[in-house]
Amino acid sequence: MSEPLDRLAAHAAESHAVVVGGGMAGLTAALEFAKVGLRVTVLEAGDRFGGVLRSAEVGGFTLDVGAESYATRGGTVRALVDDLGLGDAVTTPNPAGAWVAGLPGGAAAPLPRGGVLGIPGNPWSPEVRRIIGRRGVWRAFVDRIRPPLTIGHERSLGALVRSRMGERVLDRLVAPVIGGVYSARPDDIDVDIAAPGLNAALTRTGSLSGAVADLTAGRTTAPGGAVEGIVGGMGRLVDALVARLADLDVELRTDAEVSELRRVAAEPDTGAEEWSVVLSDGTELAAGAVLVALPEASARRLLAPHVPDLDPEAGESPVVEVVTLVVDAPGLDRHPRGSGVLVVPGARAAKALTHSTAKWSWLAQQAEPGVHVVRVSFGAQGEEPATAGLDDADAAHLAVAEASALLGVALEPAHLRAARRERYTQSQPGAFIGRAERTRDSRDVIRAVSGIGAAGAWLAGTGLAQVVPDAQQEADRLRSALLWNGGTPL
């Protein structure tokens, strides 16, 4: 090995990177640091790693009680899964697709295929007409004859759909999808972020439905179908990542809450910043690089004292509760509502439901005949979950009642074998209007400070397909600055 590379390897072994937060962003960043030989410590305030990837024993099953899949776009998550030796366990969901419930009279119907965020490419299709009715179809048809530029370049998804295709398309098709995906309202979602190219295609094709048809040409997946999971649950990804980090001698600490960052005098030879990471028990860790991978509110509080112009206050974030049920319900054997149900906002207490044993064949194979796993979600932007004021037993009973209504199958508390309730404070959606600018400004001021960085859903956007590559890139930026000093090995 040449002298510069010898010097670089030695410097890496002597350098210490601290990752604050042990969710997927933090673990992914730690792996990037450790790959090049840095000494790495991960500090997690809770008693477990993985963040929104959570597994639990419920009614004799090991189940995902947090995120249960990842979007395939970009391929980065799949590459990580393969690298960790889980490629053979990758699985895809039942292509049956989802339904929408809460239609007039309590009706439900399959969510039409060929749409973008619920916007139909063909309003005259029987699937669409069944949901919005003949009057809704005729109103949506106005989109085909209205000049595309009469409303200009519309930023709000809700305003765009309402103006082009009317309230029924917005309320019965688009709002359930946006509520299920983003826990938000369509009026608050930025078209260009949530559906890149849609505005341009509208101008090009002359109508919103034409734009959707143009963007979806050749797509064969059911709504929500461009995802993958892991046999045995997404918790296996966390376990494999933690095991890999341990093999690389990464120090992994739980119950390690960070209370403060302190800037230490720069190294005289290099000018590089040194940091002290202070834990709540008074312990201090010296670090050449600190990557903060915490939820937004905690990250801003920790970083703001050292980052000029970083707002210490987080934006409003949706609070969601997911109640996972294991039920004796032979009536669900026929998968009456596909792989799950989205709900017209305001129609029910729940916002969405996943029929897990219908969606994932590996889970169905583990279940006895007539036993099913169902996940019921509550809460959205600006809306406290209906379960928030209930104890666990009452929350489970409400979830059973909602599941019964959404699936169209009689379910009673007596059918319940077991339940598990989990509460999440989600990051505000990256597609929220104004969020991209706020995120960009936050990144710019954080990156202007030597030796620190940040990652996580509040910066990258929700979902592993956004969080994982973003954390990799931020870790690469910090390790390059730590080791190379502008291109010259330190």
KEFIDO-672033 format. One record per residue (C-alpha): x, y, z; residue in three letters. Coordinates in nm, 3 decimals, always signed. Layout:
<gukols>
{east X, north Y, up Z, rest ala}
...
</gukols>
This chain:
<gukols>
{east +0.000, north +0.000, up +0.000, rest met}
{east +0.133, north +0.347, up -0.088, rest ser}
{east +0.229, north +0.587, up +0.188, rest glu}
{east -0.076, north +0.817, up +0.138, rest pro}
{east -0.312, north +0.520, up +0.159, rest leu}
{east -0.130, north +0.384, up +0.463, rest asp}
{east -0.169, north +0.724, up +0.624, rest arg}
{east -0.537, north +0.739, up +0.527, rest leu}
{east -0.608, north +0.391, up +0.671, rest ala}
{east -0.432, north +0.481, up +0.993, rest ala}
{east -0.622, north +0.807, up +1.020, rest his}
{east -0.953, north +0.625, up +0.964, rest ala}
{east -0.879, north +0.383, up +1.246, rest ala}
{east -0.801, north +0.675, up +1.478, rest glu}
{east -1.107, north +0.881, up +1.379, rest ser}
{east -1.434, north +0.852, up +1.565, rest his}
{east -1.779, north +0.901, up +1.411, rest ala}
{east -2.079, north +0.915, up +1.644, rest val}
{east -2.431, north +0.849, up +1.515, rest val}
{east -2.709, north +0.982, up +1.735, rest val}
{east -3.019, north +0.771, up +1.675, rest gly}
{east -3.053, north +0.402, up +1.600, rest gly}
{east -3.334, north +0.400, up +1.346, rest gly}
{east -3.278, north +0.295, up +0.988, rest met}
{east -3.115, north +0.627, up +0.896, rest ala}
{east -2.870, north +0.599, up +1.183, rest gly}
{east -2.787, north +0.232, up +1.125, rest leu}
{east -2.741, north +0.287, up +0.752, rest thr}
{east -2.510, north +0.583, up +0.814, rest ala}
{east -2.312, north +0.382, up +1.069, rest ala}
{east -2.255, north +0.110, up +0.810, rest leu}
{east -2.118, north +0.366, up +0.563, rest glu}
{east -1.877, north +0.498, up +0.826, rest phe}
{east -1.766, north +0.151, up +0.934, rest ala}
{east -1.702, north +0.029, up +0.578, rest lys}
{east -1.394, north +0.249, up +0.550, rest val}
{east -1.253, north +0.156, up +0.889, rest gly}
{east -1.373, north +0.447, up +1.101, rest leu}
{east -1.434, north +0.385, up +1.468, rest arg}
{east -1.811, north +0.420, up +1.506, rest val}
{east -2.052, north +0.451, up +1.798, rest thr}
{east -2.431, north +0.443, up +1.762, rest val}
{east -2.631, north +0.597, up +2.046, rest leu}
{east -2.999, north +0.503, up +2.071, rest glu}
{east -3.210, north +0.659, up +2.346, rest ala}
{east -3.462, north +0.375, up +2.348, rest gly}
{east -3.425, north +0.008, up +2.428, rest asp}
{east -3.422, north -0.116, up +2.069, rest arg}
{east -3.287, north -0.033, up +1.725, rest phe}
{east -3.483, north +0.009, up +1.404, rest gly}
{east -3.709, north +0.311, up +1.452, rest gly}
{east -4.028, north +0.257, up +1.252, rest val}
{east -3.923, north -0.099, up +1.171, rest leu}
{east -4.067, north -0.281, up +1.469, rest arg}
{east -4.142, north -0.648, up +1.523, rest ser}
{east -4.341, north -0.801, up +1.806, rest ala}
{east -4.497, north -1.130, up +1.911, rest glu}
{east -4.872, north -1.101, up +1.867, rest val}
{east -5.098, north -1.402, up +1.910, rest gly}
{east -4.820, north -1.650, up +1.832, rest gly}
{east -4.692, north -1.463, up +1.525, rest phe}
{east -4.378, north -1.254, up +1.486, rest thr}
{east -4.527, north -0.954, up +1.308, rest leu}
{east -4.428, north -0.616, up +1.172, rest asp}
{east -4.604, north -0.366, up +1.394, rest val}
{east -4.437, north -0.077, up +1.212, rest gly}
{east -4.338, north -0.046, up +0.847, rest ala}
{east -4.404, north -0.375, up +0.668, rest glu}
{east -4.248, north -0.311, up +0.327, rest ser}
{east -4.031, north -0.078, up +0.122, rest tyr}
{east -4.084, north +0.093, up -0.213, rest ala}
{east -3.877, north -0.059, up -0.492, rest thr}
{east -3.796, north +0.271, up -0.665, rest arg}
{east -3.427, north +0.348, up -0.692, rest gly}
{east -3.319, north -0.002, up -0.594, rest gly}
{east -3.112, north +0.122, up -0.298, rest thr}
{east -3.304, north -0.061, up -0.028, rest val}
{east -3.301, north -0.383, up -0.228, rest arg}
{east -2.924, north -0.348, up -0.271, rest ala}
{east -2.888, north -0.317, up +0.107, rest leu}
{east -3.114, north -0.618, up +0.161, rest val}
{east -2.902, north -0.822, up -0.081, rest asp}
{east -2.577, north -0.705, up +0.076, rest asp}
{east -2.701, north -0.822, up +0.416, rest leu}
{east -2.778, north -1.169, up +0.284, rest gly}
{east -3.158, north -1.138, up +0.283, rest leu}
{east -3.211, north -1.139, up -0.094, rest gly}
{east -3.360, north -1.489, up -0.092, rest asp}
{east -3.621, north -1.376, up +0.162, rest ala}
{east -3.756, north -1.089, up -0.049, rest val}
{east -4.123, north -1.125, up -0.133, rest thr}
{east -4.392, north -0.925, up -0.310, rest thr}
{east -4.749, north -0.856, up -0.198, rest pro}
{east -5.066, north -1.010, up -0.330, rest asn}
{east -5.145, north -0.814, up -0.650, rest pro}
{east -5.515, north -0.798, up -0.565, rest ala}
{east -5.475, north -0.434, up -0.464, rest gly}
{east -5.670, north -0.220, up -0.219, rest ala}
{east -6.031, north -0.108, up -0.186, rest trp}
{east -6.179, north +0.226, up -0.088, rest val}
{east -6.448, north +0.237, up +0.183, rest ala}
{east -6.671, north +0.508, up +0.326, rest gly}
{east -6.864, north +0.564, up +0.004, rest leu}
{east -7.229, north +0.674, up +0.021, rest pro}
{east -7.444, north +0.426, up +0.207, rest gly}
{east -7.137, north +0.266, up +0.362, rest gly}
{east -7.037, north +0.106, up +0.031, rest ala}
{east -6.686, north -0.002, up -0.067, rest ala}
{east -6.525, north -0.076, up -0.403, rest ala}
{east -6.187, north -0.178, up -0.546, rest pro}
{east -5.951, north +0.113, up -0.598, rest leu}
{east -5.924, north +0.155, up -0.976, rest pro}
{east -5.600, north +0.058, up -1.145, rest arg}
{east -5.414, north +0.289, up -1.378, rest gly}
{east -5.432, north +0.600, up -1.162, rest gly}
{east -5.182, north +0.840, up -1.007, rest val}
{east -5.247, north +0.912, up -0.638, rest leu}
{east -5.607, north +0.807, up -0.705, rest gly}
{east -5.655, north +1.036, up -1.007, rest ile}
{east -5.809, north +0.819, up -1.281, rest pro}
{east -5.673, north +0.794, up -1.632, rest gly}
{east -6.018, north +0.702, up -1.764, rest asn}
{east -6.312, north +0.849, up -1.568, rest pro}
{east -6.555, north +0.645, up -1.780, rest trp}
{east -6.420, north +0.308, up -1.667, rest ser}
{east -6.671, north +0.096, up -1.472, rest pro}
{east -6.431, north +0.083, up -1.173, rest glu}
{east -6.425, north +0.462, up -1.150, rest val}
{east -6.796, north +0.509, up -1.221, rest arg}
{east -6.880, north +0.266, up -0.939, rest arg}
{east -6.705, north +0.499, up -0.693, rest ile}
{east -6.791, north +0.849, up -0.816, rest ile}
{east -7.125, north +0.782, up -0.982, rest gly}
{east -7.253, north +0.902, up -1.316, rest arg}
{east -7.269, north +1.263, up -1.202, rest arg}
{east -6.907, north +1.244, up -1.089, rest gly}
{east -6.805, north +1.094, up -1.423, rest val}
{east -6.963, north +1.377, up -1.620, rest trp}
{east -6.797, north +1.635, up -1.396, rest arg}
{east -6.463, north +1.460, up -1.441, rest ala}
{east -6.517, north +1.463, up -1.818, rest phe}
{east -6.509, north +1.845, up -1.811, rest val}
{east -6.134, north +1.799, up -1.766, rest asp}
{east -6.114, north +1.667, up -2.123, rest arg}
{east -6.270, north +1.976, up -2.278, rest ile}
{east -6.131, north +2.249, up -2.052, rest arg}
{east -5.816, north +2.425, up -2.180, rest pro}
{east -5.519, north +2.304, up -1.975, rest pro}
{east -5.366, north +2.644, up -1.909, rest leu}
{east -5.674, north +2.820, up -1.772, rest thr}
{east -5.554, north +2.746, up -1.418, rest ile}
{east -5.183, north +2.780, up -1.482, rest gly}
{east -4.926, north +2.563, up -1.306, rest his}
{east -5.110, north +2.446, up -0.997, rest glu}
{east -4.898, north +2.352, up -0.694, rest arg}
{east -5.169, north +2.209, up -0.466, rest ser}
{east -5.281, north +1.859, up -0.557, rest leu}
{east -5.623, north +1.919, up -0.406, rest gly}
{east -5.675, north +2.243, up -0.597, rest ala}
{east -5.562, north +2.080, up -0.922, rest leu}
{east -5.797, north +1.782, up -0.895, rest val}
{east -6.088, north +1.990, up -0.769, rest arg}
{east -6.055, north +2.237, up -1.057, rest ser}
{east -6.003, north +1.979, up -1.330, rest arg}
{east -6.217, north +1.682, up -1.224, rest met}
{east -6.440, north +1.790, up -0.937, rest gly}
{east -6.509, north +1.712, up -0.574, rest glu}
{east -6.611, north +1.349, up -0.614, rest arg}
{east -6.282, north +1.246, up -0.770, rest val}
{east -6.102, north +1.444, up -0.502, rest leu}
{east -6.300, north +1.317, up -0.202, rest asp}
{east -6.362, north +0.955, up -0.301, rest arg}
{east -6.045, north +0.864, up -0.490, rest leu}
{east -5.761, north +1.105, up -0.421, rest val}
{east -5.821, north +1.189, up -0.054, rest ala}
{east -5.828, north +0.824, up +0.063, rest pro}
{east -5.497, north +0.757, up -0.113, rest val}
{east -5.329, north +1.071, up +0.023, rest ile}
{east -5.460, north +0.997, up +0.371, rest gly}
{east -5.331, north +0.642, up +0.357, rest gly}
{east -4.991, north +0.726, up +0.208, rest val}
{east -4.911, north +1.064, up +0.365, rest tyr}
{east -5.156, north +1.097, up +0.657, rest ser}
{east -5.234, north +1.436, up +0.503, rest ala}
{east -5.495, north +1.626, up +0.303, rest arg}
{east -5.468, north +1.666, up -0.076, rest pro}
{east -5.484, north +2.046, up -0.052, rest asp}
{east -5.155, north +2.040, up +0.143, rest asp}
{east -4.966, north +1.816, up -0.100, rest ile}
{east -4.728, north +1.955, up -0.363, rest asp}
{east -4.815, north +1.810, up -0.704, rest val}
{east -4.462, north +1.831, up -0.839, rest asp}
{east -4.318, north +1.634, up -0.547, rest ile}
{east -4.593, north +1.378, up -0.498, rest ala}
{east -4.643, north +1.317, up -0.871, rest ala}
{east -4.337, north +1.439, up -1.064, rest pro}
{east -4.416, north +1.522, up -1.424, rest gly}
{east -4.793, north +1.542, up -1.378, rest leu}
{east -4.822, north +1.917, up -1.434, rest asn}
{east -4.596, north +1.897, up -1.740, rest ala}
{east -4.797, north +1.604, up -1.878, rest ala}
{east -5.118, north +1.802, up -1.823, rest leu}
{east -4.985, north +2.079, up -2.045, rest thr}
{east -4.856, north +1.826, up -2.299, rest arg}
{east -5.171, north +1.613, up -2.326, rest thr}
{east -5.435, north +1.881, up -2.264, rest gly}
{east -5.614, north +1.714, up -1.971, rest ser}
{east -5.546, north +1.574, up -1.626, rest leu}
{east -5.682, north +1.230, up -1.714, rest ser}
{east -5.469, north +1.235, up -2.027, rest gly}
{east -5.166, north +1.325, up -1.816, rest ala}
{east -5.234, north +1.029, up -1.585, rest val}
{east -5.272, north +0.794, up -1.881, rest ala}
{east -4.947, north +0.924, up -2.024, rest asp}
{east -4.756, north +0.875, up -1.698, rest leu}
{east -4.895, north +0.527, up -1.634, rest thr}
{east -4.863, north +0.384, up -1.984, rest ala}
{east -4.725, north +0.033, up -1.956, rest gly}
{east -4.760, north +0.015, up -1.578, rest arg}
{east -4.905, north -0.318, up -1.465, rest thr}
{east -4.882, north -0.307, up -1.085, rest thr}
{east -5.188, north -0.264, up -0.870, rest ala}
{east -5.220, north +0.057, up -0.667, rest pro}
{east -4.957, north +0.036, up -0.394, rest gly}
{east -4.800, north -0.270, up -0.558, rest gly}
{east -4.449, north -0.134, up -0.628, rest ala}
{east -4.321, north -0.259, up -0.293, rest val}
{east -4.136, north -0.555, up -0.150, rest glu}
{east -4.126, north -0.716, up +0.191, rest gly}
{east -3.917, north -0.978, up +0.368, rest ile}
{east -4.039, north -1.323, up +0.466, rest val}
{east -4.051, north -1.319, up +0.844, rest gly}
{east -4.098, north -0.943, up +0.857, rest gly}
{east -3.898, north -0.626, up +0.808, rest met}
{east -3.756, north -0.666, up +1.155, rest gly}
{east -3.513, north -0.912, up +1.000, rest arg}
{east -3.354, north -0.623, up +0.811, rest leu}
{east -3.281, north -0.444, up +1.139, rest val}
{east -3.139, north -0.763, up +1.294, rest asp}
{east -2.914, north -0.824, up +0.993, rest ala}
{east -2.793, north -0.464, up +0.988, rest leu}
{east -2.716, north -0.467, up +1.361, rest val}
{east -2.528, north -0.797, up +1.320, rest ala}
{east -2.323, north -0.654, up +1.032, rest arg}
{east -2.235, north -0.348, up +1.237, rest leu}
{east -2.128, north -0.567, up +1.529, rest ala}
{east -1.905, north -0.767, up +1.293, rest asp}
{east -1.742, north -0.436, up +1.193, rest leu}
{east -1.677, north -0.356, up +1.560, rest asp}
{east -1.929, north -0.073, up +1.574, rest val}
{east -2.022, north +0.013, up +1.931, rest glu}
{east -2.402, north -0.015, up +1.955, rest leu}
{east -2.558, north +0.138, up +2.266, rest arg}
{east -2.922, north +0.150, up +2.369, rest thr}
{east -3.065, north +0.353, up +2.657, rest asp}
{east -2.811, north +0.618, up +2.560, rest ala}
{east -2.991, north +0.952, up +2.536, rest glu}
{east -2.788, north +1.245, up +2.405, rest val}
{east -2.859, north +1.571, up +2.585, rest ser}
{east -2.614, north +1.809, up +2.416, rest glu}
{east -2.349, north +1.857, up +2.152, rest leu}
{east -2.044, north +2.066, up +2.236, rest arg}
{east -1.800, north +2.215, up +1.991, rest arg}
{east -1.437, north +2.157, up +2.083, rest val}
{east -1.142, north +2.361, up +1.956, rest ala}
{east -1.039, north +2.277, up +1.601, rest ala}
{east -0.734, north +2.057, up +1.543, rest glu}
{east -0.433, north +2.290, up +1.492, rest pro}
{east -0.287, north +2.086, up +1.204, rest asp}
{east -0.602, north +2.047, up +0.995, rest thr}
{east -0.854, north +2.301, up +1.118, rest gly}
{east -1.111, north +2.021, up +1.141, rest ala}
{east -1.377, north +2.063, up +1.409, rest glu}
{east -1.387, north +1.829, up +1.706, rest glu}
{east -1.711, north +1.759, up +1.888, rest trp}
{east -1.814, north +1.627, up +2.227, rest ser}
{east -2.135, north +1.427, up +2.247, rest val}
{east -2.284, north +1.458, up +2.596, rest val}
{east -2.518, north +1.186, up +2.722, rest leu}
{east -2.790, north +1.243, up +2.980, rest ser}
{east -2.584, north +1.057, up +3.241, rest asp}
{east -2.300, north +1.305, up +3.196, rest gly}
{east -2.079, north +1.078, up +2.985, rest thr}
{east -1.896, north +1.257, up +2.703, rest glu}
{east -1.770, north +1.106, up +2.377, rest leu}
{east -1.516, north +1.286, up +2.161, rest ala}
{east -1.592, north +1.270, up +1.787, rest ala}
{east -1.450, north +1.401, up +1.464, rest gly}
{east -1.790, north +1.363, up +1.297, rest ala}
{east -2.142, north +1.354, up +1.442, rest val}
{east -2.444, north +1.250, up +1.239, rest leu}
{east -2.779, north +1.325, up +1.402, rest val}
{east -3.043, north +1.075, up +1.290, rest ala}
{east -3.328, north +1.164, up +1.524, rest leu}
{east -3.691, north +1.262, up +1.466, rest pro}
{east -3.725, north +1.623, up +1.360, rest glu}
{east -3.812, north +1.785, up +1.692, rest ala}
{east -3.524, north +1.617, up +1.877, rest ser}
{east -3.279, north +1.676, up +1.591, rest ala}
{east -3.357, north +2.047, up +1.568, rest arg}
{east -3.320, north +2.096, up +1.945, rest arg}
{east -2.981, north +1.922, up +1.945, rest leu}
{east -2.844, north +2.098, up +1.636, rest leu}
{east -2.986, north +2.450, up +1.671, rest ala}
{east -2.734, north +2.579, up +1.931, rest pro}
{east -2.452, north +2.520, up +1.679, rest his}
{east -2.629, north +2.590, up +1.349, rest val}
{east -2.705, north +2.955, up +1.281, rest pro}
{east -3.047, north +3.012, up +1.123, rest asp}
{east -3.173, north +2.659, up +1.196, rest leu}
{east -3.525, north +2.687, up +1.334, rest asp}
{east -3.529, north +2.491, up +1.662, rest pro}
{east -3.901, north +2.422, up +1.629, rest glu}
{east -4.036, north +2.134, up +1.420, rest ala}
{east -4.335, north +2.162, up +1.192, rest gly}
{east -4.664, north +1.993, up +1.272, rest glu}
{east -4.629, north +1.616, up +1.229, rest ser}
{east -4.904, north +1.356, up +1.199, rest pro}
{east -4.953, north +1.122, up +1.494, rest val}
{east -5.066, north +0.775, up +1.392, rest val}
{east -5.165, north +0.473, up +1.597, rest glu}
{east -5.160, north +0.126, up +1.442, rest val}
{east -5.352, north -0.154, up +1.612, rest val}
{east -5.250, north -0.500, up +1.493, rest thr}
{east -5.517, north -0.767, up +1.545, rest leu}
{east -5.503, north -1.146, up +1.532, rest val}
{east -5.862, north -1.269, up +1.486, rest val}
{east -6.052, north -1.594, up +1.441, rest asp}
{east -6.249, north -1.500, up +1.129, rest ala}
{east -6.310, north -1.769, up +0.864, rest pro}
{east -6.512, north -1.509, up +0.675, rest gly}
{east -6.185, north -1.342, up +0.583, rest leu}
{east -6.050, north -1.652, up +0.409, rest asp}
{east -6.186, north -1.527, up +0.078, rest arg}
{east -6.002, north -1.193, up +0.111, rest his}
{east -6.322, north -0.989, up +0.063, rest pro}
{east -6.151, north -0.651, up +0.026, rest arg}
{east -5.823, north -0.741, up -0.142, rest gly}
{east -5.505, north -0.665, up +0.050, rest ser}
{east -5.648, north -0.371, up +0.240, rest gly}
{east -5.881, north -0.074, up +0.255, rest val}
{east -5.836, north +0.303, up +0.227, rest leu}
{east -6.105, north +0.524, up +0.376, rest val}
{east -6.280, north +0.838, up +0.256, rest val}
{east -6.169, north +1.097, up +0.517, rest pro}
{east -6.433, north +1.155, up +0.783, rest gly}
{east -6.633, north +0.846, up +0.698, rest ala}
{east -6.486, north +0.622, up +0.969, rest arg}
{east -6.270, north +0.647, up +1.280, rest ala}
{east -5.991, north +0.455, up +1.102, rest ala}
{east -5.800, north +0.598, up +0.807, rest lys}
{east -5.681, north +0.269, up +0.655, rest ala}
{east -5.660, north -0.106, up +0.705, rest leu}
{east -5.417, north -0.373, up +0.589, rest thr}
{east -5.533, north -0.734, up +0.568, rest his}
{east -5.185, north -0.873, up +0.631, rest ser}
{east -5.264, north -1.240, up +0.580, rest thr}
{east -5.420, north -1.150, up +0.245, rest ala}
{east -5.132, north -0.924, up +0.146, rest lys}
{east -4.839, north -1.150, up +0.240, rest trp}
{east -4.841, north -1.519, up +0.147, rest ser}
{east -4.562, north -1.605, up +0.394, rest trp}
{east -4.780, north -1.485, up +0.680, rest leu}
{east -5.088, north -1.668, up +0.554, rest ala}
{east -4.887, north -1.991, up +0.541, rest gln}
{east -4.808, north -1.960, up +0.910, rest gln}
{east -5.169, north -1.909, up +1.013, rest ala}
{east -5.419, north -2.177, up +1.108, rest glu}
{east -5.730, north -2.198, up +0.887, rest pro}
{east -5.961, north -1.909, up +0.967, rest gly}
{east -5.700, north -1.709, up +1.161, rest val}
{east -5.610, north -1.368, up +1.017, rest his}
{east -5.386, north -1.071, up +1.089, rest val}
{east -5.530, north -0.723, up +1.031, rest val}
{east -5.368, north -0.383, up +1.091, rest arg}
{east -5.595, north -0.083, up +1.152, rest val}
{east -5.450, north +0.270, up +1.130, rest ser}
{east -5.585, north +0.580, up +1.304, rest phe}
{east -5.486, north +0.948, up +1.284, rest gly}
{east -5.373, north +1.198, up +1.021, rest ala}
{east -5.229, north +1.549, up +0.981, rest gln}
{east -5.407, north +1.778, up +1.224, rest gly}
{east -5.625, north +1.494, up +1.351, rest glu}
{east -5.566, north +1.309, up +1.678, rest glu}
{east -5.608, north +0.930, up +1.642, rest pro}
{east -5.952, north +0.811, up +1.754, rest ala}
{east -5.771, north +0.562, up +1.979, rest thr}
{east -5.565, north +0.830, up +2.158, rest ala}
{east -5.786, north +0.859, up +2.466, rest gly}
{east -5.853, north +0.486, up +2.499, rest leu}
{east -5.676, north +0.219, up +2.698, rest asp}
{east -5.529, north -0.073, up +2.504, rest asp}
{east -5.834, north -0.297, up +2.546, rest ala}
{east -6.078, north -0.032, up +2.426, rest asp}
{east -5.845, north +0.062, up +2.140, rest ala}
{east -5.841, north -0.303, up +2.031, rest ala}
{east -6.220, north -0.323, up +2.047, rest his}
{east -6.253, north -0.007, up +1.837, rest leu}
{east -6.008, north -0.154, up +1.586, rest ala}
{east -6.216, north -0.474, up +1.567, rest val}
{east -6.532, north -0.270, up +1.502, rest ala}
{east -6.357, north -0.066, up +1.232, rest glu}
{east -6.213, north -0.379, up +1.072, rest ala}
{east -6.558, north -0.535, up +1.063, rest ser}
{east -6.706, north -0.233, up +0.886, rest ala}
{east -6.416, north -0.187, up +0.644, rest leu}
{east -6.388, north -0.554, up +0.549, rest leu}
{east -6.762, north -0.619, up +0.534, rest gly}
{east -6.734, north -0.922, up +0.761, rest val}
{east -6.896, north -0.957, up +1.105, rest ala}
{east -6.623, north -0.931, up +1.369, rest leu}
{east -6.678, north -0.911, up +1.743, rest glu}
{east -6.440, north -0.874, up +2.041, rest pro}
{east -6.493, north -1.246, up +2.101, rest ala}
{east -6.311, north -1.316, up +1.773, rest his}
{east -5.999, north -1.137, up +1.898, rest leu}
{east -5.704, north -1.360, up +1.986, rest arg}
{east -5.450, north -1.087, up +2.050, rest ala}
{east -5.379, north -0.720, up +1.976, rest ala}
{east -5.082, north -0.487, up +1.976, rest arg}
{east -5.096, north -0.107, up +1.968, rest arg}
{east -4.813, north +0.115, up +1.845, rest glu}
{east -4.797, north +0.495, up +1.833, rest arg}
{east -4.585, north +0.691, up +1.586, rest tyr}
{east -4.512, north +1.057, up +1.533, rest thr}
{east -4.447, north +1.065, up +1.160, rest gln}
{east -4.233, north +1.323, up +0.991, rest ser}
{east -4.434, north +1.581, up +0.800, rest gln}
{east -4.458, north +1.449, up +0.443, rest pro}
{east -4.181, north +1.560, up +0.210, rest gly}
{east -4.455, north +1.639, up -0.042, rest ala}
{east -4.621, north +1.886, up +0.197, rest phe}
{east -4.635, north +2.230, up +0.034, rest ile}
{east -4.336, north +2.433, up +0.150, rest gly}
{east -4.163, north +2.133, up +0.300, rest arg}
{east -3.904, north +2.101, up +0.024, rest ala}
{east -3.790, north +2.461, up +0.070, rest glu}
{east -3.776, north +2.426, up +0.449, rest arg}
{east -3.581, north +2.102, up +0.417, rest thr}
{east -3.338, north +2.252, up +0.166, rest arg}
{east -3.275, north +2.551, up +0.392, rest asp}
{east -3.220, north +2.322, up +0.691, rest ser}
{east -2.973, north +2.107, up +0.502, rest arg}
{east -2.779, north +2.408, up +0.379, rest asp}
{east -2.727, north +2.560, up +0.723, rest val}
{east -2.642, north +2.224, up +0.884, rest ile}
{east -2.387, north +2.138, up +0.617, rest arg}
{east -2.222, north +2.477, up +0.659, rest ala}
{east -2.101, north +2.365, up +1.003, rest val}
{east -1.792, north +2.143, up +0.991, rest ser}
{east -1.813, north +1.795, up +1.139, rest gly}
{east -2.187, north +1.755, up +1.186, rest ile}
{east -2.467, north +1.626, up +0.966, rest gly}
{east -2.824, north +1.508, up +0.983, rest ala}
{east -3.036, north +1.236, up +0.825, rest ala}
{east -3.379, north +1.085, up +0.865, rest gly}
{east -3.730, north +1.107, up +0.729, rest ala}
{east -3.773, north +1.473, up +0.825, rest trp}
{east -3.505, north +1.558, up +0.569, rest leu}
{east -3.528, north +1.273, up +0.320, rest ala}
{east -3.902, north +1.214, up +0.312, rest gly}
{east -4.091, north +0.918, up +0.454, rest thr}
{east -4.018, north +0.562, up +0.350, rest gly}
{east -3.702, north +0.352, up +0.336, rest leu}
{east -3.660, north +0.420, up -0.037, rest ala}
{east -3.588, north +0.782, up +0.055, rest gln}
{east -3.434, north +0.747, up +0.400, rest val}
{east -3.168, north +0.485, up +0.316, rest val}
{east -2.996, north +0.654, up +0.018, rest pro}
{east -3.014, north +0.992, up +0.189, rest asp}
{east -2.840, north +0.857, up +0.502, rest ala}
{east -2.575, north +0.692, up +0.284, rest gln}
{east -2.505, north +1.020, up +0.106, rest gln}
{east -2.485, north +1.223, up +0.427, rest glu}
{east -2.249, north +0.970, up +0.585, rest ala}
{east -2.032, north +0.977, up +0.273, rest asp}
{east -2.016, north +1.356, up +0.289, rest arg}
{east -1.905, north +1.354, up +0.652, rest leu}
{east -1.653, north +1.073, up +0.619, rest arg}
{east -1.498, north +1.236, up +0.312, rest ser}
{east -1.455, north +1.564, up +0.499, rest ala}
{east -1.317, north +1.380, up +0.801, rest leu}
{east -1.061, north +1.176, up +0.608, rest leu}
{east -0.962, north +1.379, up +0.305, rest trp}
{east -0.949, north +1.746, up +0.401, rest asn}
{east -1.041, north +1.878, up +0.056, rest gly}
{east -0.893, north +1.592, up -0.145, rest gly}
{east -0.564, north +1.539, up +0.041, rest thr}
{east -0.532, north +1.242, up +0.281, rest pro}
{east -0.489, north +1.375, up +0.634, rest leu}
</gukols>
